[in-house]
């Protein structure tokens, strides 16, 4: 048993190192190797190969470590939110005067409360269709204004400002500052998303924060935030934590970025890259246009100097001569046709003249007309006694009364 020097003895004053050493000796020799059950939190994989984390329950937590050699013997990889059972002992880090649980063995004991809540909400929203790809809105290629929902004091906002201004200088950036962890954070985040949609003057939203433990990121796993992001008419890019961190917000958002800096790169094009692309396109268009003009110029020169082009005046003269020949042929044909028609008309006139009444009368015939109705008498039966008649001769006429009718 360690002897504790009396505090009333002014001759026995402890140095900090001495006190920490006595505490270390007391704790490490008093508390035996034990099995401990808790939920993994604040998990960090150090570059040395050692793994640092916290073990917690609903009321308390203790820092813990598992050294590289022991971690290599695990048959699983611990994760934040995972419930585990660990074998180890309490040790004191003398230089800092802090204690931690030195893990010898570790095995999974189930899913932690936060992780369980995460999985349950994830499944619920999945069943409702909030993660469907058909619901995702496209991110505009050239936004004029970016809305950001994050803390105004965190590293994330500085990363976003730096990348956005570097990639597309002059773009409008509007920050709606919110708490990103702790009580009330989820409500502030959801409200900020709704306010941007009422504002209606930004083209895309970036919602997120820097990395942290499962507890630190928990606001972005709340149903209130998920539903606000889903109902947003403005496309939302989720940028929560580091590349290995996934939240409910990531699944609901229209696009998930592994980090806030990556979200900024996804939100806006690289101005320099586009200027270079436009310059290349101008050069391509100029070269193609110049090539096309040169091709057409050479083609025109070739046509002008071609045999057929040079013969064009001769061809025109040939056609003019042909037109003259056709005109003469047509005129001759028309005159011949007119002559034939004239002769035909004369012949018909002569025939008509030969059968005209005057011609008949001239040959000694006469025409008898019944005076009462002017009918030409062709048959003696047309007449009766005492009918008045008029007889016309080639020269002159006479009138008379029918005295006798002979039908022979």
PyMOL commands that set and color helices and strands:
alter all, ss='L'
color gray80, all
select helices_A, chain A and resi 16-30+68-71+113-128+133-135+155-167+185-199+218-221+223-231+248-252+260-267+271-304+307-310+312-354+357-362+380-382
alter helices_A, ss='H'
color red, helices_A
select strands_A, chain A and resi 34-45+51-56+61-66+82-93+98-111+145-150+172-177+204-209+235-240+255-256+367-370+375-376+388-392+397-401
alter strands_A, ss='S'
color yellow, strands_A
deselect
rebuild
show_as cartoon
